[in-house]
Amino acid sequence: MDMKKAWVCGVLAVAAAVTAEAKERVLIFGAHPDENIACAGTMLLMKDQFELHVGVMTHGERGLGEAGHLDGSTRKRRTAEEERVCAGLGAKLHWLEEIDGDTYVTKESAARMTELLREIRPKAVIMHWPVDIHCDHMMSSMAAWRAILFAGIRDTAEVYFHEQTVQSRSFRPNVFVDITRVEKRKEELIRLYECQWPETLIDRKRNDAIFWGRRIGVEFAEAY
């Protein structure tokens, strides 16, 4: 098989082909602000062909320590950062209002996610790979799965998984998107996460993109 014809499939094929005319919807879903940046290259390639939605389970309230959580400053800062990044991606932002570090798949959280899916009716959902050392990542993935079933889109929505560099475990992608021409723009967006050590994050994501790019013979790629 020609690997250059087997990189991508379904909705993600549009990121490579850039030929779709329909404005179908795609939801990228994560546990905390900044984690959906794992898909930013793909989103940049898709944003003119699809209506992009970003769902975030929490506001990352504990991302700068407990004091910032208690006084609300971290929530405010990270919310603003995610809003700026989504504006740069042309994506509509949705918050699920769970609490960083206290995220569970409850009836209430599943109901909120189900309502979002019924509202959007996405052609594809991209979410956390479920095997992870961070419980919030696993919970957000399970909430998405449960909501896909409850929303009645199991047979119509394509499902993909994204990885978190130092937290995902046993990630085995079989779909790859060449993001070489938008890699620099992705790095610019990562720098908007000013409170999350963006240069370290850029280095990690660039190394990921180089690694997956070598799998398909390009400079930079994202894997699903």
C-alpha positions in Angstrom: 0.0 0.0 0.0 1.2 3.5 -0.8 1.7 5.1 2.7 1.1 8.6 1.3 -2.4 7.5 0.4 -2.9 5.8 3.8 -2.0 8.6 6.2 -5.5 9.8 6.8 -9.1 8.7 6.6 -12.6 10.1 7.0 -12.8 13.7 8.3 -9.1 14.0 8.9 -8.4 13.3 5.2 -9.7 16.8 4.5 -6.7 18.2 6.4 -4.5 16.7 3.8 -6.6 17.0 0.7 -8.1 20.5 1.6 -10.9 20.0 -0.9 -14.1 19.6 1.2 -16.9 22.0 0.6 -19.4 21.0 3.3 -19.4 22.9 6.6 -19.8 19.9 8.8 -18.8 20.1 12.4 -15.9 18.7 14.3 -15.5 18.6 18.1 -12.1 18.5 19.7 -12.5 17.6 23.4 -10.1 17.7 26.3 -9.8 17.9 30.1 -7.9 21.1 30.5 -7.1 24.3 28.6 -4.0 23.9 26.4 -4.4 20.1 25.9 -6.4 20.4 22.6 -3.3 22.1 21.2 -2.2 18.5 20.5 -4.6 18.8 17.5 -3.8 22.4 16.6 -2.0 21.6 13.3 -4.9 19.5 12.2 -7.4 22.2 13.2 -5.5 24.9 11.3 -5.7 22.7 8.2 -9.4 22.0 8.7 -10.7 25.4 9.8 -11.8 26.6 6.4 -13.6 23.4 5.5 -15.3 22.5 8.8 -17.0 24.4 11.7 -14.6 23.7 14.6 -15.7 23.3 18.2 -13.4 22.9 21.2 -14.8 21.4 24.4 -12.9 21.7 27.6 -14.0 19.7 30.7 -12.4 22.1 33.3 -10.9 25.5 33.5 -7.5 24.1 34.7 -8.1 25.7 38.1 -5.3 23.9 39.8 -2.7 24.4 37.1 -0.7 26.9 39.1 -1.2 25.5 42.6 -4.0 25.4 45.2 -3.8 29.1 46.1 -4.6 30.1 42.5 -7.6 27.7 42.6 -9.0 29.0 45.8 -8.8 32.7 44.8 -10.1 32.1 41.3 -7.0 33.7 39.6 -5.9 30.6 37.7 -9.3 29.9 36.3 -9.6 33.5 35.1 -6.1 33.4 33.5 -6.4 30.0 31.8 -9.9 30.7 30.6 -8.6 33.9 28.8 -5.7 32.0 27.3 -7.9 29.3 25.9 -10.3 31.9 24.5 -7.4 33.6 22.6 -6.1 30.3 21.2 -9.6 29.2 20.0 -10.0 32.6 18.4 -6.8 32.0 16.5 -8.1 28.6 15.4 -11.5 30.0 14.4 -13.1 27.5 16.8 -16.1 27.9 19.0 -15.3 27.2 22.7 -17.5 25.2 25.1 -16.8 24.7 28.8 -18.2 21.7 30.7 -17.6 23.3 34.1 -16.0 20.4 35.9 -13.2 21.1 38.4 -9.6 20.5 37.7 -8.5 17.4 39.7 -12.0 16.6 40.7 -13.4 15.4 37.4 -15.7 12.3 37.3 -18.1 10.7 34.9 -21.3 11.5 36.8 -24.8 11.6 35.4 -24.6 15.4 35.4 -21.3 15.6 33.5 -22.5 13.0 31.0 -25.7 14.9 30.6 -23.9 18.2 29.9 -21.6 16.5 27.3 -24.6 14.8 25.7 -26.4 18.1 25.4 -23.4 19.6 23.7 -23.2 16.7 21.2 -26.9 16.9 20.5 -26.5 20.7 19.8 -23.4 20.3 17.6 -24.1 17.0 15.9 -20.5 16.6 15.0 -19.2 14.6 12.0 -16.2 13.7 14.1 -15.1 13.8 17.8 -11.4 13.9 18.7 -10.7 13.2 22.4 -8.1 12.0 24.9 -6.6 8.6 24.5 -8.2 6.8 27.5 -5.0 5.2 28.9 -3.4 8.0 30.8 -1.7 8.8 34.1 -3.9 11.8 34.7 -7.4 10.9 36.0 -9.0 14.0 34.4 -7.9 12.8 31.0 -9.4 9.4 31.5 -12.6 10.8 32.9 -13.0 13.2 30.0 -12.6 10.4 27.5 -15.1 8.2 29.3 -17.6 11.2 29.5 -17.2 11.7 25.8 -17.8 8.0 25.0 -20.9 7.9 27.2 -22.3 11.1 25.7 -21.7 9.7 22.2 -23.9 6.8 23.1 -26.6 8.9 24.8 -26.7 11.5 22.0 -27.4 8.8 19.5 -24.4 9.5 17.2 -22.5 6.3 17.7 -23.1 5.2 14.2 -22.7 8.6 12.5 -19.7 10.3 14.2 -16.1 9.4 13.5 -14.0 9.0 16.7 -10.3 9.8 17.0 -7.9 10.0 19.9 -5.2 12.5 20.6 -2.2 12.0 22.9 -0.6 13.9 25.8 3.1 13.8 25.4 4.3 12.7 28.9 0.9 11.3 30.2 -0.6 9.1 27.6 0.3 5.4 27.8 0.3 2.7 25.0 -0.8 5.2 22.4 -1.1 3.4 19.1 -2.1 5.8 16.3 -3.1 4.6 12.8 -4.1 8.0 11.3 -1.5 10.7 10.5 -1.9 14.3 9.3 1.0 16.2 7.7 1.2 19.5 9.5 4.5 20.7 8.1 3.1 23.9 6.5 1.3 25.0 9.7 3.9 23.9 12.3 5.2 27.4 12.9 1.7 28.8 13.4 0.9 26.0 15.9 4.0 27.1 17.9 2.7 30.7 17.8 -0.6 29.5 19.3 1.1 27.5 22.0 2.9 30.7 23.1 -0.5 32.2 24.0 -0.6 29.7 26.9 1.7 32.1 28.8 1.2 30.5 32.3 1.8 26.9 31.2 5.6 27.1 30.3 5.0 27.5 26.6 8.6 27.0 25.5 8.6 23.6 27.2 5.3 22.7 25.6 6.5 23.8 22.2 9.6 21.6 22.6 7.5 18.6 23.5 4.9 19.0 20.8 7.6 19.7 18.2 9.4 16.5 19.1 6.1 14.6 18.9 5.5 16.0 15.4 9.0 15.1 14.3 8.6 11.6 15.6 5.2 11.0 13.9 6.4 12.8 10.8 9.1 10.3 10.3 6.5 7.5 10.3 5.1 8.9 7.1 8.1 10.6 5.5 7.3 14.3 6.3 8.8 16.9 8.5 6.0 17.3 11.0 2.8 15.3 11.6 0.1 14.8 14.2 -1.1 11.3 15.1 -4.6 9.9 16.0 
